[in-house]
Amino acid sequence: MVAGGLVVIALAGCGSSSGIGGSSGVSAAEKPYVDAMVASLKADPSAPFTAAQGQCLSESMVKIVTVPGFEKLGIKPSDLGKNNSVDLTGVDAATAAKISSLVLDGKCFSFGDMIAKEMTSDTSVSLKAEQAKCLGNAMAKDDSFRKSFVKTILGDTKADPTGGLDMVKLFAACNISSSDLGGS
């Protein structure tokens, strides 16, 4: 559940800046990509970002991938707004690591807050927001999670960002019991 959502969040950053403060700090070549990402996020009611977070994420993603990088991948601005998802599996490992860092390090949004919002809206679990936030923050800091997250961005379909986590340790640190997760 969490791993799939994380990949969508990392790769989805796609949407227009109209009405969201504009594309400040981007070049004329970058602006169409940023605008397409912002518009896509704005149009997606399931996108977990505020307008400012979406703008930051979009601008940062374009700066990381670069216009030549998008062109090399065959991605046009119009491709970014199609389904709030874009295939970035052709990026190199350094670029994937920068995307991972953007998502996990809190530049545009708190990963812990995002996980809390997603997990507390799931009626099959009984986590409190602070427990879910703690779990999200712990995951974002975990080296094995970060490495697997990069592999996921690179297109490794077998990579499971949660696979290398010591979930028992994380649950204990965040005061989460199996009953909070819908277990017994």
N, CA, C and O atoms as a DFTB+ gen file, in Angstrom:
736 C
 N C O
     1  1       0.835      -1.188       0.000
     2  2       0.000       0.000       0.000
     3  2       0.874       1.244       0.000
     4  3       0.724       2.104      -0.867
     5  1       1.780       1.349       0.954
     6  2       2.618       2.539       1.067
     7  2       3.578       2.634      -0.106
     8  3       3.733       3.712      -0.681
     9  1       4.236       1.524      -0.481
    10  2       5.243       1.556      -1.541
    11  2       4.642       2.012      -2.857
    12  3       5.234       2.846      -3.543
    13  1       3.495       1.493      -3.222
    14  2       2.852       1.884      -4.475
    15  2       2.499       3.350      -4.480
    16  3       2.703       4.038      -5.480
    17  1       1.973       3.832      -3.379
    18  2       1.614       5.240      -3.274
    19  2       2.827       6.145      -3.349
    20  3       2.751       7.249      -3.890
    21  1       3.937       5.688      -2.814
    22  2       5.147       6.498      -2.831
    23  2       5.671       6.677      -4.239
    24  3       6.120       7.762      -4.611
    25  1       5.613       5.620      -5.017
    26  2       6.081       5.712      -6.389
    27  2       5.220       6.691      -7.166
    28  3       5.739       7.511      -7.923
    29  1       3.909       6.611      -6.986
    30  2       3.008       7.534      -7.667
    31  2       3.342       8.960      -7.258
    32  3       3.400       9.851      -8.106
    33  1       3.562       9.183      -5.976
    34  2       3.873      10.525      -5.494
    35  2       5.195      11.008      -6.064
    36  3       5.302      12.160      -6.484
    37  1       6.192      10.154      -6.086
    38  2       7.501      10.557      -6.585
    39  2       7.478      10.861      -8.057
    40  3       8.146      11.788      -8.515
    41  1       6.718      10.092      -8.805
    42  2       6.735      10.238     -10.249
    43  2       5.579      11.049     -10.777
    44  3       5.568      11.422     -11.950
    45  1       4.600      11.331      -9.929
    46  2       3.395      11.993     -10.402
    47  2       3.549      13.485     -10.535
    48  3       2.844      14.098     -11.337
    49  1       4.436      14.093      -9.790
    50  2       4.551      15.523      -9.760
    51  2       4.247      16.186     -11.077
    52  3       5.114      16.851     -11.644
    53  1       3.054      16.029     -11.577
    54  2       2.769      16.546     -12.915
    55  2       1.535      17.420     -12.955
    56  3       0.457      16.888     -12.690
    57  1       1.583      18.725     -13.262
    58  2       0.488      19.583     -13.373
    59  2       0.676      21.025     -13.843
    60  3       1.859      21.095     -14.176
    61  1      -0.379      23.157     -14.186
    62  2      -0.085      24.480     -14.733
    63  2      -0.031      25.456     -13.601
    64  3      -0.719      25.300     -12.592
    65  1       0.720      26.381     -13.753
    66  2       0.872      27.313     -12.658
    67  2      -0.198      28.383     -12.645
    68  3      -0.210      29.213     -11.737
    69  1      -1.092      28.397     -13.610
    70  2      -2.101      29.439     -13.620
    71  2      -2.923      29.387     -12.347
    72  3      -3.515      28.361     -12.011
    73  1      -2.950      30.510     -11.645
    74  2      -3.707      30.581     -10.415
    75  2      -2.969      30.042      -9.208
    76  3      -3.527      30.035      -8.111
    77  1      -1.741      29.590      -9.366
    78  2      -1.018      29.005      -8.246
    79  2       0.266      29.778      -7.971
    80  3       1.206      29.221      -7.404
    81  1       0.322      31.003      -8.346
    82  2       1.489      31.795      -8.003
    83  2       2.524      31.888      -9.110
    84  3       3.535      32.572      -8.948
    85  1       2.300      31.227     -10.208
    86  2       3.214      31.334     -11.337
    87  2       4.495      30.550     -11.149
    88  3       4.795      30.062     -10.059
    89  1       5.238      30.442     -12.229
    90  2       6.487      29.691     -12.231
    91  2       7.651      30.630     -11.961
    92  3       8.332      31.064     -12.890
    93  1       7.878      30.938     -10.711
    94  2       8.978      31.826     -10.370
    95  2      10.280      31.045     -10.370
    96  3      10.331      29.897      -9.927
    97  1      11.320      31.674     -10.866
    98  2      12.626      31.035     -10.820
    99  2      12.842      29.956     -11.859
   100  3      13.796      29.186     -11.751
   101  1      11.988      29.878     -12.858
   102  2      12.194      28.904     -13.916
   103  2      12.427      29.631     -15.230
   104  3      11.952      30.748     -15.435
   105  1      13.163      28.980     -16.108
   106  2      13.458      29.578     -17.409
   107  2      12.247      29.450     -18.333
   108  3      11.286      28.740     -18.035
   109  1      12.321      30.151     -19.450
   110  2      11.250      30.065     -20.448
   111  2      11.113      28.633     -20.968
   112  3      10.002      28.191     -21.258
   113  1      12.210      27.908     -21.088
   114  2      12.162      26.521     -21.560
   115  2      11.549      25.590     -20.506
   116  3      10.871      24.622     -20.850
   117  1      11.790      25.885     -19.231
   118  2      11.273      25.042     -18.142
   119  2       9.794      25.297     -17.867
   120  3       9.074      24.392     -17.444
   121  1       9.343      26.525     -18.106
   122  2       7.992      26.935     -17.740
   123  2       6.890      26.003     -18.275
   124  3       5.993      25.653     -17.508
   125  1       6.915      25.585     -19.550
   126  2       5.847      24.694     -20.014
   127  2       5.793      23.366     -19.245
   128  3       4.708      22.832     -19.012
   129  1       6.949      22.835     -18.853
   130  2       6.986      21.594     -18.083
   131  2       6.405      21.820     -16.683
   132  3       5.593      21.033     -16.198
   133  1       6.839      22.908     -16.051
   134  2       6.321      23.227     -14.713
   135  2       4.813      23.462     -14.779
   136  3       4.062      22.928     -13.963
   137  1       4.377      24.256     -15.743
   138  2       2.952      24.556     -15.873
   139  2       2.128      23.284     -16.079
   140  3       1.054      23.133     -15.498
   141  1       2.636      22.377     -16.906
   142  2       1.908      21.121     -17.148
   143  2       1.820      20.287     -15.881
   144  3       0.776      19.698     -15.601
   145  1       2.900      20.228     -15.110
   146  2       2.890      19.465     -13.857
   147  2       1.923      20.070     -12.853
   148  3       1.125      19.358     -12.244
   149  1       1.994      21.380     -12.682
   150  2       1.126      22.050     -11.718
   151  2      -0.343      21.870     -12.094
   152  3      -1.182      21.604     -11.233
   153  1      -0.651      22.016     -13.384
   154  2      -2.047      21.860     -13.840
   155  2      -2.554      20.452     -13.559
   156  3      -3.698      20.270     -13.143
   157  1      -1.713      19.475     -13.783
   158  2      -2.112      18.093     -13.551
   159  2      -2.377      17.842     -12.066
   160  3      -3.363      17.199     -11.705
   161  1      -1.499      18.346     -11.216
   162  2      -1.704      18.192      -9.769
   163  2      -2.970      18.903      -9.317
   164  3      -3.747      18.384      -8.516
   165  1      -3.157      20.098      -9.848
   166  2      -4.325      20.905      -9.482
   167  2      -5.624      20.205      -9.889
   168  3      -6.627      20.283      -9.181
   169  1      -5.596      19.524     -11.031
   170  2      -6.797      18.849     -11.551
   171  2      -7.062      17.501     -10.886
   172  3      -8.154      16.949     -11.026
   173  1      -6.082      16.967     -10.169
   174  2      -6.221      15.642      -9.548
   175  2      -6.671      15.790      -8.098
   176  3      -5.885      16.207      -7.247
   177  1      -7.939      15.451      -7.806
   178  2      -8.421      15.598      -6.434
   179  2      -7.720      14.669      -5.436
   180  3      -7.786      14.898      -4.228
   181  1      -7.055      13.630      -5.930
   182  2      -6.367      12.719      -5.013
   183  2      -4.923      13.144      -4.743
   184  3      -4.255      12.547      -3.899
   185  1      -4.436      14.164      -5.445
   186  2      -3.067      14.637      -5.214
   187  2      -2.982      15.186      -3.787
   188  3      -3.787      16.029      -3.391
   189  1      -2.007      14.705      -3.026
   190  2      -1.940      15.082      -1.606
   191  2      -1.230      16.395      -1.318
   192  3      -0.779      16.614      -0.194
   193  1      -1.121      17.279      -2.313
   194  2      -0.327      18.483      -2.150
   195  2      -1.176      19.748      -2.137
   196  3      -2.200      19.828      -2.815
   197  1      -0.737      20.735      -1.358
   198  2      -1.335      22.062      -1.437
   199  2      -0.844      22.703      -2.733
   200  3       0.043      22.170      -3.399
   201  1      -1.420      23.839      -3.080
   202  2      -0.988      24.549      -4.286
   203  2       0.495      24.913      -4.205
   204  3       1.234      24.735      -5.174
   205  1       0.925      25.418      -3.061
   206  2       2.328      25.806      -2.899
   207  2       3.247      24.586      -2.968
   208  3       4.322      24.652      -3.564
   209  1       2.832      23.484      -2.366
   210  2       3.633      22.257      -2.418
   211  2       3.726      21.731      -3.850
   212  3       4.793      21.300      -4.288
   213  1       2.619      21.767      -4.569
   214  2       2.606      21.320      -5.961
   215  2       3.501      22.176      -6.832
   216  3       4.206      21.666      -7.703
   217  1       3.472      23.476      -6.597
   218  2       4.329      24.392      -7.344
   219  2       5.793      24.081      -7.054
   220  3       6.599      23.969      -7.976
   221  1       6.134      23.944      -5.789
   222  2       7.507      23.649      -5.389
   223  2       7.966      22.314      -5.978
   224  3       9.062      22.214      -6.530
   225  1       7.124      21.301      -5.855
   226  2       7.463      19.978      -6.370
   227  2       7.677      20.030      -7.880
   228  3       8.645      19.468      -8.393
   229  1       6.782      20.698      -8.583
   230  2       6.878      20.783     -10.042
   231  2       8.143      21.511     -10.478
   232  3       8.876      21.031     -11.343
   233  1       8.397      22.668      -9.879
   234  2       9.600      23.429     -10.230
   235  2      10.858      22.624      -9.911
   236  3      11.799      22.590     -10.704
   237  1      10.867      21.986      -8.762
   238  2      12.042      21.213      -8.351
   239  2      12.262      20.001      -9.248
   240  3      13.400      19.691      -9.601
   241  1      11.186      19.314      -9.620
   242  2      11.310      18.155     -10.511
   243  2      11.882      18.578     -11.860
   244  3      12.750      17.896     -12.406
   245  1      11.410      19.681     -12.395
   246  2      11.905      20.144     -13.696
   247  2      13.377      20.538     -13.584
   248  3      14.166      20.248     -14.483
   249  1      13.743      21.188     -12.502
   250  2      15.153      21.557     -12.303
   251  2      16.022      20.304     -12.194
   252  3      17.143      20.289     -12.700
   253  1      15.520      19.259     -11.541
   254  2      16.285      18.020     -11.368
   255  2      16.403      17.251     -12.685
   256  3      17.502      16.876     -13.091
   257  1      15.281      17.021     -13.343
   258  2      15.289      16.219     -14.573
   259  2      15.886      17.018     -15.726
   260  3      16.585      16.450     -16.565
   261  1      15.629      18.307     -15.787
   262  2      16.052      19.265     -16.799
   263  2      15.262      19.088     -18.099
   264  3      14.780      18.000     -18.416
   265  1      15.149      20.172     -18.820
   266  2      14.462      20.129     -20.116
   267  2      15.179      19.158     -21.061
   268  3      14.518      18.337     -21.696
   269  1      16.522      19.228     -21.175
   270  2      17.190      18.247     -22.031
   271  2      16.962      16.801     -21.550
   272  3      16.881      15.873     -22.355
   273  1      16.862      16.635     -20.244
   274  2      16.584      15.301     -19.704
   275  2      15.212      14.799     -20.112
   276  3      15.065      13.645     -20.513
   277  1      14.202      15.661     -20.012
   278  2      12.860      15.283     -20.462
   279  2      12.881      14.972     -21.958
   280  3      12.294      13.986     -22.405
   281  1      13.565      15.824     -22.726
   282  2      13.632      15.610     -24.173
   283  2      14.304      14.293     -24.502
   284  3      13.858      13.578     -25.399
   285  1      15.370      13.963     -23.789
   286  2      16.078      12.688     -23.997
   287  2      15.152      11.508     -23.718
   288  3      15.246      10.472     -24.375
   289  1      14.260      11.667     -22.746
   290  2      13.299      10.618     -22.404
   291  2      12.090      10.624     -23.338
   292  3      11.228       9.749     -23.258
   293  1      12.037      11.613     -24.217
   294  2      10.907      11.724     -25.142
   295  2       9.649      12.259     -24.491
   296  3       8.540      11.984     -24.949
   297  1       9.823      13.035     -23.405
   298  2       8.683      13.571     -22.655
   299  2       8.498      15.040     -23.001
   300  3       9.400      15.858     -22.819
   301  1       7.309      15.357     -23.505
   302  2       6.940      16.736     -23.818
   303  2       6.058      17.264     -22.684
   304  3       5.493      16.471     -21.932
   305  1       5.931      18.576     -22.548
   306  2       5.053      19.113     -21.509
   307  2       3.644      18.515     -21.566
   308  3       3.045      18.235     -20.528
   309  1       3.123      18.323     -22.765
   310  2       1.770      17.760     -22.891
   311  2       1.675      16.347     -22.326
   312  3       0.592      15.910     -21.937
   313  1       2.796      15.626     -22.278
   314  2       2.794      14.271     -21.711
   315  2       2.638      14.302     -20.190
   316  3       2.158      13.338     -19.593
   317  1       3.038      15.394     -19.574
   318  2       3.036      15.481     -18.114
   319  2       1.642      15.659     -17.535
   320  3       1.414      15.331     -16.371
   321  1       0.736      16.155     -18.299
   322  2      -0.600      16.397     -17.782
   323  2      -1.606      15.326     -18.125
   324  3      -2.785      15.470     -17.800
   325  1      -1.185      14.257     -18.771
   326  2      -2.131      13.255     -19.263
   327  2      -2.821      12.469     -18.161
   328  3      -4.048      12.367     -18.156
   329  1      -2.065      11.916     -17.237
   330  2      -2.678      11.063     -16.211
   331  2      -1.998      11.212     -14.858
   332  3      -2.009      10.289     -14.044
   333  1      -1.417      12.358     -14.627
   334  2      -0.734      12.644     -13.371
   335  2       0.376      11.638     -13.090
   336  3       0.703      11.377     -11.933
   337  1       0.941      11.086     -14.126
   338  2       2.010      10.120     -13.986
   339  2       2.912      10.227     -15.196
   340  3       2.447      10.474     -16.308
   341  1       4.178      10.043     -14.982
   342  2       5.123      10.088     -16.088
   343  2       6.197       9.049     -15.819
   344  3       6.613       8.858     -14.676
   345  1       6.639       8.389     -16.857
   346  2       7.646       7.350     -16.739
   347  2       9.033       7.984     -16.794
   348  3       9.486       8.431     -17.848
   349  1       9.690       8.015     -15.654
   350  2      11.035       8.574     -15.576
   351  2      12.094       7.486     -15.465
   352  3      13.222       7.760     -15.056
   353  1      11.745       6.260     -15.823
   354  2      12.673       5.142     -15.633
   355  2      13.946       5.283     -16.453
   356  3      14.901       4.547     -16.206
   357  1      14.001       6.184     -17.405
   358  2      15.203       6.375     -18.193
   359  2      16.204       7.344     -17.581
   360  3      17.281       7.549     -18.140
   361  1      15.867       7.943     -16.445
   362  2      16.822       8.863     -15.816
   363  2      17.987       8.068     -15.235
   364  3      17.866       6.870     -14.977
   365  1      19.106       8.739     -15.036
   366  2      20.254       8.051     -14.446
   367  2      20.097       7.972     -12.922
   368  3      19.221       8.611     -12.338
   369  1      20.956       7.182     -12.305
   370  2      20.858       6.944     -10.862
   371  2      21.022       8.228     -10.051
   372  3      20.355       8.401      -9.031
   373  1      21.896       9.125     -10.489
   374  2      22.094      10.380      -9.750
   375  2      20.830      11.232      -9.784
   376  3      20.469      11.846      -8.780
   377  1      20.158      11.272     -10.927
   378  2      18.913      12.031     -11.041
   379  2      17.829      11.381     -10.195
   380  3      17.070      12.078      -9.522
   381  1      17.746      10.058     -10.220
   382  2      16.756       9.341      -9.398
   383  2      17.000       9.610      -7.918
   384  3      16.050       9.762      -7.151
   385  1      18.260       9.669      -7.513
   386  2      18.585       9.961      -6.105
   387  2      18.144      11.370      -5.730
   388  3      17.686      11.601      -4.611
   389  1      18.279      12.311      -6.657
   390  2      17.839      13.687      -6.398
   391  2      16.312      13.757      -6.292
   392  3      15.780      14.492      -5.461
   393  1      15.612      12.998      -7.128
   394  2      14.150      12.950      -7.049
   395  2      13.732      12.355      -5.714
   396  3      12.830      12.869      -5.052
   397  1      14.389      11.272      -5.323
   398  2      14.100      10.643      -4.040
   399  2      14.320      11.627      -2.896
   400  3      13.497      11.727      -1.986
   401  1      15.416      12.340      -2.945
   402  2      15.723      13.329      -1.915
   403  2      14.664      14.428      -1.882
   404  3      14.254      14.871      -0.809
   405  1      14.227      14.862      -3.056
   406  2      13.173      15.880      -3.128
   407  2      11.924      15.406      -2.388
   408  3      11.325      16.163      -1.624
   409  1      11.538      14.167      -2.614
   410  2      10.326      13.621      -1.997
   411  2      10.518      13.372      -0.509
   412  3       9.618      13.654       0.283
   413  1      11.666      12.853      -0.116
   414  2      11.855      12.384       1.257
   415  2      12.444      13.404       2.226
   416  3      12.316      13.241       3.440
   417  1      13.083      14.446       1.715
   418  2      13.816      15.352       2.604
   419  2      13.086      16.626       2.997
   420  3      13.670      17.473       3.673
   421  1      11.845      16.790       2.603
   422  2      11.042      17.892       3.101
   423  2      11.232      19.237       2.426
   424  3      10.846      20.260       2.990
   425  1      11.818      19.268       1.228
   426  2      11.987      20.559       0.560
   427  2      10.643      21.194       0.237
   428  3      10.461      22.395       0.436
   429  1       9.711      20.410      -0.253
   430  2       8.425      20.948      -0.699
   431  2       7.263      20.548       0.210
   432  3       6.249      21.244       0.263
   433  1       7.404      19.454       0.910
   434  2       6.351      18.963       1.793
   435  2       6.964      17.984       2.779
   436  3       8.056      17.461       2.558
   437  1       6.261      17.748       3.848
   438  2       6.709      16.788       4.852
   439  2       6.244      15.395       4.454
   440  3       5.045      15.139       4.353
   441  1       7.188      14.506       4.232
   442  2       6.852      13.131       3.888
   443  2       6.022      12.495       5.013
   444  3       5.066      11.764       4.750
   445  1       6.394      12.777       6.256
   446  2       5.648      12.242       7.399
   447  2       4.207      12.725       7.410
   448  3       3.293      11.942       7.670
   449  1       3.994      14.017       7.127
   450  2       2.624      14.549       7.072
   451  2       1.833      13.908       5.933
   452  3       0.650      13.604       6.082
   453  1       2.497      13.709       4.801
   454  2       1.821      13.101       3.662
   455  2       1.405      11.662       3.980
   456  3       0.283      11.252       3.682
   457  1       2.316      10.903       4.585
   458  2       1.993       9.525       4.969
   459  2       0.872       9.528       6.000
   460  3      -0.034       8.697       5.938
   461  1       0.929      10.456       6.944
   462  2      -0.126      10.541       7.956
   463  2      -1.481      10.780       7.307
   464  3      -2.467      10.140       7.670
   465  1      -1.534      11.693       6.354
   466  2      -2.792      11.993       5.675
   467  2      -3.320      10.757       4.939
   468  3      -4.504      10.432       5.023
   469  1      -2.428      10.079       4.222
   470  2      -2.834       8.901       3.456
   471  2      -3.257       7.744       4.370
   472  3      -4.277       7.100       4.128
   473  1      -2.474       7.486       5.411
   474  2      -2.752       6.332       6.274
   475  2      -3.951       6.559       7.181
   476  3      -4.692       5.621       7.472
   477  1      -4.149       7.783       7.628
   478  2      -5.292       8.025       8.512
   479  2      -6.601       8.100       7.739
   480  3      -7.676       8.024       8.334
   481  1      -6.521       8.250       6.420
   482  2      -7.749       8.219       5.627
   483  2      -8.154       6.796       5.259
   484  3      -9.252       6.573       4.749
   485  1      -7.270       5.835       5.517
   486  2      -7.553       4.420       5.247
   487  2      -8.332       3.860       6.432
   488  3      -7.794       3.739       7.533
   489  1      -9.587       3.523       6.206
   490  2     -10.440       3.050       7.299
   491  2     -10.084       1.662       7.790
   492  3     -10.609       1.230       8.817
   493  1      -9.207       0.943       7.093
   494  2      -8.820      -0.394       7.550
   495  2      -7.730      -0.339       8.620
   496  3      -7.427      -1.357       9.242
   497  1      -7.136       0.838       8.840
   498  2      -6.138       0.994       9.898
   499  2      -6.633       2.005      10.916
   500  3      -7.460       2.863      10.607
   501  1      -6.125       1.897      12.120
   502  2      -6.562       2.781      13.205
   503  2      -5.424       3.645      13.724
   504  3      -5.348       3.918      14.922
   505  1      -4.558       4.068      12.852
   506  2      -3.426       4.874      13.285
   507  2      -3.844       6.300      13.590
   508  3      -4.679       6.889      12.903
   509  1      -3.247       6.832      14.627
   510  2      -3.399       8.246      14.919
   511  2      -2.456       8.997      13.993
   512  3      -1.448       8.446      13.550
   513  1      -2.776      10.242      13.700
   514  2      -1.967      11.047      12.784
   515  2      -0.510      11.124      13.240
   516  3       0.401      11.032      12.416
   517  1      -0.283      11.293      14.546
   518  2       1.098      11.406      15.024
   519  2       1.865      10.094      14.865
   520  3       3.077      10.118      14.651
   521  1       1.181       8.942      14.966
   522  2       1.836       7.649      14.744
   523  2       2.230       7.503      13.270
   524  3       3.350       7.098      12.956
   525  1       1.315       7.829      12.389
   526  2       1.580       7.714      10.958
   527  2       2.672       8.694      10.531
   528  3       3.524       8.352       9.710
   529  1       2.653       9.905      11.080
   530  2       3.689      10.890      10.765
   531  2       5.045      10.389      11.237
   532  3       6.035      10.500      10.514
   533  1       5.096       9.841      12.438
   534  2       6.326       9.272      12.975
   535  2       6.844       8.177      12.041
   536  3       8.033       8.139      11.726
   537  1       5.956       7.291      11.602
   538  2       6.339       6.202      10.707
   539  2       6.868       6.754       9.379
   540  3       7.907       6.308       8.892
   541  1       6.162       7.712       8.799
   542  2       6.613       8.315       7.542
   543  2       7.971       8.983       7.678
   544  3       8.829       8.833       6.808
   545  1       8.170       9.715       8.760
   546  2       9.457      10.374       8.978
   547  2      10.576       9.359       9.169
   548  3      11.681       9.550       8.663
   549  1      10.296       8.276       9.899
   550  2      11.299       7.227      10.117
   551  2      11.642       6.531       8.802
   552  3      12.808       6.238       8.537
   553  1      10.634       6.268       7.986
   554  2      10.870       5.637       6.692
   555  2      11.738       6.539       5.813
   556  3      12.673       6.066       5.168
   557  1      11.429       7.827       5.790
   558  2      12.160       8.779       4.948
   559  2      13.639       8.850       5.319
   560  3      14.476       9.161       4.471
   561  1      13.962       8.569       6.566
   562  2      15.347       8.633       7.030
   563  2      16.092       7.311       6.868
   564  3      17.320       7.284       6.948
   565  1      15.371       6.221       6.642
   566  2      15.971       4.893       6.584
   567  2      16.746       4.687       5.277
   568  3      16.200       4.873       4.190
   569  1      18.014       4.304       5.392
   570  2      18.881       4.150       4.232
   571  2      18.377       3.074       3.262
   572  3      18.422       3.275       2.048
   573  1      17.902       1.946       3.776
   574  2      17.420       0.884       2.875
   575  2      16.162       1.333       2.133
   576  3      15.979       0.996       0.964
   577  1      15.300       2.089       2.803
   578  2      14.104       2.621       2.164
   579  2      14.493       3.573       1.045
   580  3      13.942       3.512      -0.054
   581  1      15.442       4.449       1.329
   582  2      15.874       5.447       0.350
   583  2      16.483       4.773      -0.882
   584  3      16.196       5.165      -2.013
   585  1      17.323       3.759      -0.658
   586  2      17.946       3.053      -1.779
   587  2      16.900       2.331      -2.616
   588  3      16.965       2.371      -3.845
   589  1      15.946       1.677      -1.984
   590  2      14.889       0.986      -2.719
   591  2      13.994       1.969      -3.451
   592  3      13.520       1.688      -4.551
   593  1      13.765       3.116      -2.843
   594  2      12.945       4.148      -3.478
   595  2      13.596       4.612      -4.782
   596  3      12.915       4.799      -5.790
   597  1      14.912       4.796      -4.756
   598  2      15.648       5.172      -5.964
   599  2      15.508       4.075      -7.015
   600  3      15.281       4.365      -8.189
   601  1      15.642       2.821      -6.599
   602  2      15.492       1.707      -7.543
   603  2      14.098       1.710      -8.173
   604  3      13.945       1.415      -9.358
   605  1      13.105       2.038      -7.389
   606  2      11.736       2.105      -7.903
   607  2      11.618       3.193      -8.964
   608  3      10.997       2.981     -10.006
   609  1      12.205       4.344      -8.708
   610  2      12.188       5.436      -9.678
   611  2      12.873       4.999     -10.972
   612  3      12.446       5.366     -12.066
   613  1      13.931       4.218     -10.833
   614  2      14.683       3.744     -11.994
   615  2      13.955       2.633     -12.746
   616  3      14.429       2.176     -13.786
   617  1      12.814       2.199     -12.230
   618  2      12.010       1.211     -12.941
   619  2      12.171      -0.208     -12.468
   620  3      11.659      -1.125     -13.112
   621  1      12.865      -0.429     -11.362
   622  2      13.022      -1.784     -10.828
   623  2      11.697      -2.212     -10.216
   624  3      11.358      -1.806      -9.105
   625  1      10.951      -3.031     -10.942
   626  2       9.623      -3.448     -10.478
   627  2       9.687      -4.413      -9.300
   628  3       8.670      -4.673      -8.657
   629  1      10.854      -4.935      -9.018
   630  2      11.005      -5.847      -7.875
   631  2      11.419      -5.106      -6.607
   632  3      11.403      -5.669      -5.513
   633  1      11.785      -3.849      -6.766
   634  2      12.204      -3.058      -5.604
   635  2      10.994      -2.776      -4.727
   636  3       9.940      -2.367      -5.216
   637  1      11.153      -2.994      -3.447
   638  2      10.103      -2.735      -2.470
   639  2      10.691      -1.832      -1.398
   640  3      11.426      -2.304      -0.530
   641  1      10.378      -0.540      -1.443
   642  2      10.963       0.369      -0.467
   643  2      10.730      -0.046       0.990
   644  3      11.535       0.285       1.861
   645  1       9.659      -0.754       1.256
   646  2       9.405      -1.171       2.639
   647  2      10.045      -2.515       2.965
   648  3      10.062      -2.922       4.127
   649  1      10.575      -3.214       1.954
   650  2      11.126      -4.555       2.151
   651  2      12.312      -4.631       3.092
   652  3      12.441      -5.605       3.834
   653  1      13.188      -3.625       3.085
   654  2      14.372      -3.658       3.927
   655  2      14.185      -2.991       5.276
   656  3      15.122      -2.913       6.070
   657  1      12.984      -2.512       5.537
   658  2      12.741      -1.808       6.804
   659  2      12.539      -2.794       7.953
   660  3      11.934      -3.852       7.781
   661  1      13.046      -2.437       9.103
   662  2      12.756      -3.195      10.324
   663  2      11.462      -2.620      10.884
   664  3      11.473      -1.760      11.764
   665  1      10.347      -3.117      10.352
   666  2       9.041      -2.562      10.695
   667  2       8.729      -2.713      12.177
   668  3       8.098      -1.831      12.761
   669  1       9.154      -3.803      12.796
   670  2       8.899      -3.985      14.228
   671  2       9.548      -2.854      15.011
   672  3       8.943      -2.282      15.918
   673  1      10.779      -2.543      14.652
   674  2      11.505      -1.454      15.321
   675  2      10.815      -0.109      15.074
   676  3      10.641       0.686      15.997
   677  1      10.421       0.137      13.812
   678  2       9.752       1.395      13.489
   679  2       8.402       1.500      14.196
   680  3       8.055       2.559      14.719
   681  1       7.642       0.406      14.212
   682  2       6.345       0.418      14.890
   683  2       6.528       0.683      16.382
   684  3       5.771       1.451      16.974
   685  1       7.523       0.054      16.986
   686  2       7.774       0.263      18.416
   687  2       8.159       1.721      18.678
   688  3       7.679       2.333      19.632
   689  1       9.026       2.269      17.828
   690  2       9.465       3.655      18.008
   691  2       8.311       4.636      17.854
   692  3       8.324       5.719      18.439
   693  1       7.317       4.251      17.066
   694  2       6.180       5.137      16.807
   695  2       4.938       4.728      17.602
   696  3       3.842       5.238      17.370
   697  1       5.126       3.807      18.534
   698  2       4.029       3.353      19.398
   699  2       2.838       2.819      18.591
   700  3       1.687       3.164      18.857
   701  1       3.143       1.970      17.600
   702  2       2.117       1.377      16.751
   703  2       2.025      -0.107      17.069
   704  3       3.031      -0.817      17.061
   705  1       0.827      -0.565      17.346
   706  2       0.603      -1.989      17.605
   707  2      -0.047      -2.637      16.401
   708  3      -0.533      -1.947      15.505
   709  1      -0.058      -3.975      16.376
   710  2      -0.690      -4.675      15.255
   711  2      -2.183      -4.367      15.180
   712  3      -2.759      -4.365      14.092
   713  1      -2.810      -4.108      16.316
   714  2      -4.235      -3.775      16.280
   715  2      -4.489      -2.431      15.618
   716  3      -5.560      -2.209      15.054
   717  1      -3.497      -1.519      15.684
   718  2      -3.611      -0.231      14.985
   719  2      -3.627      -0.413      13.480
   720  3      -4.164       0.416      12.746
   721  1      -3.035      -1.499      13.033
   722  2      -2.911      -1.770      11.602
   723  2      -4.038      -2.649      11.081
   724  3      -4.015      -3.067       9.924
   725  1      -5.011      -2.927      11.914
   726  2      -6.127      -3.769      11.493
   727  2      -5.888      -5.237      11.812
   728  3      -6.707      -6.091      11.469
   729  1      -4.781      -5.532      12.461
   730  2      -4.461      -6.912      12.864
   731  2      -5.017      -7.200      14.226
   732  3      -5.812      -6.430      14.766
   733  1      -4.591      -8.328      14.789
   734  2      -5.095      -8.681      16.132
   735  2      -4.013      -8.575      17.166
   736  3      -4.258      -8.834      18.345
